[in-house]
């Protein structure tokens, strides 16, 4: 006891598991990077520009609202970056950049800052942004481009560079020039729903189909999601329950009429189901915290997705299903409070 | 019960955490330290009414002599841990936080560590009531940390039947190894204490529950038991907080202590191994509790180990003997999960202190301690052994809805094990919120 030490005073527990929010968020980004890279490889310059513009808009918006709230910068928690990347991945690769910026701003402003920032948002901010542009720009958000078109690293998709506040040009002619095969301009889901054409499962697993920037390769998304689950950075029960709910619902209809309705495997591999299940439904903030609640929430999203797909006007329903799930979360949490140790099961 | 436990048949409870255990002192035999120059003996070092001093300032006392008597039934006496002179009875720092009245002894240099005071007796002659009385006379409290008067545990409330004595040898807190060493070094004393406890509580069977990271203790105790003994040893899963009464009863007997209830409500009396080993030694000798085993450990300690120290030893003396290093240090009495940090180096070891840890941790101001908003990751929900919802409780605490927390979300079932704070990636001090909420609710109830 030569010199007096500085005595730290803290309340117990004096040990900590070591994980923190920043580490979780960083890992989500690690898991998203392969998907982003694949998207860029698939759709070229346009996808890169879209990812960049949307993410930067999200970060700038986050900073802007920090300033308006007089609070410290929250960019370092990486959550705005995740919102930006996820949002960009849900948009068509040739989505006009200015519309992407609008989506990014809305995602942070209406989806997050309005509620009080990280942890307070009722719904997934990225999906709020996407829902907004889906309503505002219905044509642009359903304009698809073929994957792996020639010259994708030297030229933009024409719609990408649409000047602000203008509608995007039609791209039928351009598609014809870059694509050898006939391209109908529809995603596998739309093909199945409106034209009764079944896309090969292998194409959907590997991503050689049309679709939103980040949702084409179901296999890659699954692998990236499993990485997060293995590192305990997401609750694996949620995506599993979403997929289970979707597969079961689809399975029932498929058994009733296999000609009219798609098979469960197609349902799982198509559209945004994988991305939604692994990266958006599993968003901790918007999902229930109770063990039973998580199961109800996941199943609900899976079931609603398939019902929208089969009976709704849209070909894809993941986005609205997750938003509905988010909206139901407080209620689910409340009615599924776990039985406390030592309390009788039937209280009162 | 988890799937693995079902497969391997290991007994356990649901939820809980697996912190790094750091049981580095498990192979260090119990040693004695030289006596300190002064001893500080708080009169309220047990739960219940403070003891009443029976000595005056300046009086000479002999090691083992009674120096404070129990104030009624819900209280225990205090004995002199060393021969010396009463310097004063004054306010001194305690592990609990606020200062409280304590007898301060100046220890005579060269004072012997033999106990000179006591009235040996034939234990087999005593009735159940007499044993309970002797337990109170010994000043015994739960040595696992709660410091609850032991004799009260054996006084089974009318209308309740107990059939099983559980002996808690889990020692689920990281770092601590004193109970482990007691089981290895004093198995005969422990088994003797168990026999007394069974007679005092009127139970017909006893189960020693030990976490399976201490299989050597399981073996040693089993080797001392004959066939047909009412005492058996069970290994339970190594998981925090296995050593909590409620969790251990659930693990061993699959009985759930009702909310707000006591182990006696499900026919069980629980005692710590250290407590019963001490009783096994003290009762036949007619002596009082004057010393205990503590674990001195942590990255900041030079000579970590398990030490038998007189009660009232200031932590500065122990640190002098064991040595410590580090400029920014946290001193913790007990384990890292539930033990309080102390602010004064003259804080004494009391009956309920099971360890002294020296942790060199980054400062509070550093980034690793930054508190983020709750992201509703639900890790706390899966960690809480009481199956509470710390996530919602934490959010309500931030809004100061303390009454609602107790009424709707079972705040009062929280026993502050710290699992929720341990896992929280946002570093939210959940347990501290809950302590504050409970304290305010208590104040408003008065």
Interface residues (C-beta under 8 A of the other chain):
Chain A: X1 X3 X5 X6 X7 X8 X9 X10 X11 X12 X13 X14 X15 X16 X17 X19 X20 X21 X22 X23 X24 X77 X117 X118 X119 X120 X235 X284 X285 X286 X287 X288 X289 X290 X291 X294 X333 X337 X338 X339 X340 X341 X342 X343 X344
Chain B: X17 X19 X20 X174 X246 X250 X256 X257 X258 X259 X260 X261 X316 X319 X320 X324 X326 X327 X328 X329 X330 X331 X332 X336 X337 X338 X339 X340 X341 X342 X343 X357 X359 X361 X363 X364 X368 X370 X372 X373 X374 X375 X376 X377 X378 X381 X382 X385 X386 X387 X388 X389 X391 X392 X409 X410 X413 X416 X418 X421 X422 X423 X425 X426 X427 X429 X431 X432 X435
